[in-house]
């Protein structure tokens, strides 16, 4: 049911805002999250990657939402037994957080714990 609602939200966001908007990126990430929770890891990764590319196009590489999607992608990699790939994504997210909020921020501490 949740996945159905997130897909509907994505369709609406695309219709209302076009394919290249923050609303679509948010909806893509929501669909990916639902798919991940249902164990649909490959499909979740596709949505996360689409969201990641859209966020990068909208905000640039050094933005906290980009770091967040990288963390989501790392979770999928972990679930697929790809710890090395997940670590690379988490380190990339950590670098973004350090550049955007500084080393003494709670988000950086959480990212360090997730490594």
N, C-alpha and C positions, 0 to 999 in steps of 0.2 A: 504494500500500500504506500509506504513512504517513497519507494523508488518511482512509483507511478506519479505521485505528486511532484517529485523533483523533476521528472521528465516533462510534466505539464508546465511547470514553472520555466523550464528551459525553452520550450516552444513559445511561450508567451513572451519571454525576454527577447528572443530572436525576432519575433513578429513586431514587437513594440520598439525595440532599440537597434535592430539590425544585428549582424553577426559579430561586430567588433566593438563590444561595449563591456563596461564593468559588470553590468547586470548579467550578461551572458556568461562572463568568466565565473561569477559567483555561482550561477546556476549549474554550470559544468562541474564545478568543484563539488557542489551538493550531490549531483548525480553520481559522481565518482565515489563520494563518501558512502552513499547508500549501496553502491555496487560492491565496494570493499567490505562493508559490514555483512553482505550476503555471500562473501567468498568469491565474488566474480572479479578476481584480481586483474586479469588481463584487460577486461573491459573497463575496470576502474582506472587502470593505468592510462588507457587511451583518453579517458575524460580528463584525468589530471594533466596529462601532457598537453591536451588542447587548451585547458585552462591556463597552464603555465605559459604557453606561447602567447596567448592572448594578453595575460597580465604583463608579460615582458614588453609586448608591443605597445600597450597602453601606458605603462609606468616606468619602463626601463628595468634593467637587471637588478639594481640596488633599491629594492622596495620590499617592505615587510611582507606584503601578500605573496610576492614571488618566493620569499623564504618559506612561507607557510605551505605553499603548494609543493615545494621541494621536500618538505617534511612529510607531507602526505604520500608523495611518490616513494620516499624512503620506506615508509610503513608497508607499502605494497611489496617492495623489493624484499624486505625482511620476511613477509608472509610467504613469499615464493622461495625462501631459502637462499636469497642472494645478498648475503650480509655485506660483502665487499662493495657491491654496487650501492647498497643502502648507505653505507658509510660515506662514500663519495658525495652522495646527495646531501647528507646531513652536514658534512664539512662545508659544502657550498652554501647551504642555508646559514650555517654559523658565520661564515665570512660576511654574508649580506647583513646579518643582524649586527655584527660588530661594526660594520661601516655605517649603518643607519641609526643605531641607538647607542653605540658605545659599549666598551667592555664591561662597564659596571652596571649593566641593566639586567633586570630579572629575566628577560627573554634570552639573553646570552647565557645566563646560568642554566636555564632549562635546556637550552640547546647543547650545552656541554654535558649535562647529565644524560641526554639522549644519545650521545656518541657511544 
